[in-house]
């Protein structure tokens, strides 16, 4: 069976929600900010704290997306909330399901101010005993990591805290991970416990270039009276925005992953160009100072295997040297090609030899099996569908112009 035949595209689009477009959302607000906006719209100040508690429970424990479902909230207050706010989910433009159970949603968020609607991708990866949601933090990316498909899409804007969190809420809706929601028939999900047990900020964008919104969203995702994800099950992956690394540990307290991919500055400058600004020495110093590091709380270093580029045993040796003194795990990622990429994935024997070397040096180095390749949902493959379409249309147009020109 070819990869194309394996694709199962199940489109369960949801219609655009106009209420979502016109009113500010309560999702993504801290308790203090929620109390403030409620009081501004007429909720008596002495009731604000209790009302926030009720709304928080409905939003993040019960997962409702309609004020009418807030059963212990009076009709009058529901009417007031409906008149001024929204808690609607983003529009699902497309849902694709890989034959390995990976799901990718293309989500559309409404315009902000004078902007246009934007689209991002969110990916769910089920494995034995856990389900990981890969969340986007920006539309496009301002960095241009050479091996990454998202890096070819210019940055449109940062996602808001609401938009970051909505990806998690929507995934839990769709997977039946809220009390009144059903798991779709035949869906591959962990047998016990939560369907979304882990999240990784590893989708589109550089999360540390959108620190405040990412922080606000993750603090809500890990709030013990709501979504209640353990901080140890939340990982933020950065390409190496050194000044924000310490804050990630001290203010958010989640696990850290570094998109490393090269162990020499000259090569990393090329593969991960932010390295020119924050070279390896500074990056490693920031890693060593990451709050709460221990053998049980290690930093994950992601290393994409590119044929003939960074996959020699000398690279493996230098990698081990570089990580000396840092509680670390290494994730080897076989390169996932995308249309137009200039790299190839290393041969399997090369990946195994590399992996054996670093295992012998004492680093657990699971080779991350590519997931969702058939739906372009694997690491470094995300890009909004509309951007892909625009590019395809542009290329077709250019090809047509060239062909026409040739006929003149
Ligand atoms: S790897 Fe991350 S930071 Fe680099 S271009 Fe891709 S999305 Fe941006």
Boltz pocket constraint, residues with backbone or C-beta under 6 A from the ligand:
constraints:
  - pocket:
      binder: B
      contacts: [[A, 140], [A, 141], [A, 142], [A, 143], [A, 144], [A, 145], [A, 148], [A, 149], [A, 150], [A, 151], [A, 152], [A, 203], [A, 204], [A, 205], [A, 206], [A, 239], [A, 259], [A, 380]]
      max_distance: 6.0
